[in-house]
Amino acid sequence: MSPTAARCALVVALSLAAVAQADSVIKFQPGQVWTFSYNGHESQARIIIGKTETLYDLGPAVHISVIGVPVFDPNTNTLRYAHIWHLALSQRALDASVMSIEQTVKVPEEFQARYKDWRDSYLKNQDGLIDRPLAAALKRILPNITEVTVGSPGSP
């Protein structure tokens, strides 16, 4: 390979590495409260960013709590609000879900234990990241929620 061709190959390789690294920059910060889209409208629930990290095999990860998810309780015939203390999403999935940032709060205490449980499962190759918009993930999760609290929507 000629010196010119070698330099061109190096420039291309470094450019591709810079693009890949730029894609892995995580824009979310712990404690941020975000609105998100659910069924084409802003949800009453809110997302709280709990932690961000780049996983060697999965890329940028954003760990969230979802606060104040409306859940109909057929036993009492009332609307209640669930708190999902930990979900692990790819940054791409969260980017496709969030609408606007509202405020910054303290990360909920309940988040840490749920994150640790997820991390232990991930390290055993038993868990990963949700790579679809949050609304689609919630549609699969909500029918399985049994523990709900009476309260107001989206109050961190």
Backbone torsions as a table, in degrees:
resi	resn	phi	psi	omega
1	MET	NA	135.3	-179.7
2	SER	-72.3	157.5	178.2
3	PRO	-57.8	-37.1	179.7
4	THR	-66.1	-44.3	179.2
5	ALA	-64.3	-39.0	179.0
6	ALA	-64.0	-41.9	177.9
7	ARG	-64.2	-41.5	178.4
8	CYS	-61.9	-43.0	179.4
9	ALA	-63.2	-40.4	179.0
10	LEU	-64.5	-44.0	179.1
11	VAL	-61.6	-43.3	178.9
12	VAL	-62.9	-45.6	-179.5
13	ALA	-62.0	-43.9	179.2
14	LEU	-66.9	-36.5	177.6
15	SER	-64.6	-44.0	178.2
16	LEU	-63.6	-39.2	178.3
17	ALA	-64.7	-38.8	179.0
18	ALA	-66.3	-40.4	177.6
19	VAL	-63.8	-44.2	179.3
20	ALA	-62.6	-40.7	-180.0
21	GLN	-67.8	-38.9	178.8
22	ALA	-62.5	-37.2	178.3
23	ASP	-65.8	-23.5	-176.3
24	SER	-92.2	0.5	177.5
25	VAL	-71.9	127.3	-176.4
26	ILE	-96.2	123.4	-176.1
27	LYS	-87.3	-14.5	-176.8
28	PHE	-86.5	149.2	-179.3
29	GLN	-127.6	143.8	178.9
30	PRO	-54.9	137.0	178.3
31	GLY	94.2	-14.3	178.4
32	GLN	-66.5	138.0	175.5
33	VAL	-107.5	123.4	-177.5
34	TRP	-119.8	147.0	166.7
35	THR	-84.8	159.6	178.2
36	PHE	-146.7	161.8	-177.2
37	SER	-88.2	133.5	176.1
38	TYR	-138.1	119.6	-177.0
39	ASN	56.3	37.0	176.5
40	GLY	81.7	1.1	-179.5
41	HIS	-128.8	163.7	175.3
42	GLU	-68.9	128.2	178.5
43	SER	-74.0	153.0	172.4
44	GLN	-73.1	-26.5	179.9
45	ALA	-72.5	164.6	178.9
46	ARG	-131.1	152.3	175.7
47	ILE	-100.4	134.8	170.0
48	ILE	-116.8	124.7	177.8
49	ILE	-73.7	124.5	-179.5
50	GLY	-98.3	-38.3	-176.3
51	LYS	-164.7	150.0	172.1
52	THR	-127.1	149.0	176.9
53	GLU	-163.1	160.3	173.6
54	THR	-107.8	118.9	-179.2
55	LEU	-91.3	133.3	-173.4
56	TYR	-56.8	-30.8	-175.9
57	ASP	-104.7	-15.6	-175.0
58	LEU	-119.5	-12.5	179.7
59	GLY	87.2	-156.5	-175.8
60	PRO	-64.1	129.5	-179.5
61	ALA	-122.9	140.1	176.3
62	VAL	-125.2	121.5	-178.6
63	HIS	-99.9	128.3	-172.6
64	ILE	-130.9	161.4	163.4
65	SER	-112.4	144.8	175.1
66	VAL	-115.5	117.6	-171.2
67	ILE	-108.5	130.3	173.0
68	GLY	78.1	40.5	178.2
69	VAL	-77.9	121.0	-179.6
70	PRO	-66.7	128.7	179.7
71	VAL	-134.1	126.6	177.8
72	PHE	-80.0	127.5	179.1
73	ASP	-99.5	104.7	-177.5
74	PRO	-67.2	-21.5	179.4
75	ASN	-69.3	-37.2	-178.5
76	THR	-109.9	-3.3	-179.9
77	ASN	58.4	37.8	-179.0
78	THR	-130.8	161.9	173.7
79	LEU	-91.4	127.4	177.5
80	ARG	-123.0	175.4	-176.5
81	TYR	-126.4	125.0	-179.2
82	ALA	-98.8	149.5	172.4
83	HIS	-115.7	123.1	176.1
84	ILE	-101.9	110.0	-169.0
85	TRP	-77.2	-22.6	177.8
86	HIS	-151.0	128.6	166.1
87	LEU	-136.5	142.3	178.5
88	ALA	-110.1	116.8	-177.9
89	LEU	-119.9	152.3	169.0
90	SER	-70.5	154.0	178.4
91	GLN	-61.1	-37.3	179.3
92	ARG	-58.8	-42.4	-180.0
93	ALA	-65.5	-42.1	-179.5
94	LEU	-70.5	-38.2	176.1
95	ASP	-56.2	-38.2	-178.6
96	ALA	-75.6	-8.5	-173.3
97	SER	-107.9	-38.9	-171.0
98	VAL	-75.1	152.3	178.8
99	MET	-112.9	-58.2	-179.0
100	SER	-153.3	154.5	177.3
101	ILE	-88.1	138.5	-178.2
102	GLU	-105.5	-43.8	-174.5
103	GLN	-166.7	179.5	173.5
104	THR	-124.1	133.9	-178.8
105	VAL	-132.7	174.8	173.3
106	LYS	-72.7	138.1	177.2
107	VAL	-62.8	131.9	-178.2
108	PRO	-56.8	139.3	-179.9
109	GLU	-57.6	-35.9	-177.6
110	GLU	-65.3	-22.1	-177.9
111	PHE	-60.8	-45.8	-170.7
112	GLN	-57.9	-45.9	-179.7
113	ALA	-65.2	-39.8	179.8
114	ARG	-69.3	-36.9	175.7
115	TYR	-62.1	-44.1	-179.7
116	LYS	-60.3	-42.6	176.9
117	ASP	-59.3	-45.1	178.6
118	TRP	-61.8	-45.6	-177.2
119	ARG	-60.7	-43.7	178.0
120	ASP	-59.5	-43.3	178.3
121	SER	-66.7	-40.6	178.7
122	TYR	-61.0	-44.3	-178.8
123	LEU	-66.1	-20.4	175.9
124	LYS	-95.8	12.5	-177.9
125	ASN	59.5	33.3	-179.6
126	GLN	-109.1	-1.9	-178.6
127	ASP	-149.7	164.3	-178.9
128	GLY	-151.8	-145.8	-178.7
129	LEU	-113.7	146.8	170.1
130	ILE	-77.6	127.1	-177.1
131	ASP	-119.5	36.9	175.8
132	ARG	-135.0	160.3	179.6
133	PRO	-55.0	150.0	-176.0
134	LEU	-56.6	-38.9	-179.4
135	ALA	-58.4	-43.0	179.4
136	ALA	-65.8	-39.9	178.4
137	ALA	-65.3	-42.3	-179.7
138	LEU	-63.8	-35.2	178.6
139	LYS	-61.8	-29.3	177.1
140	ARG	-84.4	-30.8	-175.4
141	ILE	-82.5	-43.3	-171.0
142	LEU	-55.8	-39.3	179.0
143	PRO	-62.3	-17.6	-178.5
144	ASN	-97.3	-0.7	-179.1
145	ILE	-79.4	126.0	179.5
146	THR	-115.4	-20.7	-177.5
147	GLU	-102.3	110.5	-179.9
148	VAL	-127.2	158.1	179.5
149	THR	-120.3	150.6	173.9
150	VAL	-86.2	130.4	-178.6
151	GLY	177.8	-164.8	-179.0
152	SER	-100.8	154.0	-179.6
153	PRO	-69.9	143.1	170.4
154	GLY	58.4	25.0	179.2
155	SER	-94.8	106.3	-179.0
156	PRO	-70.5	NA	NA
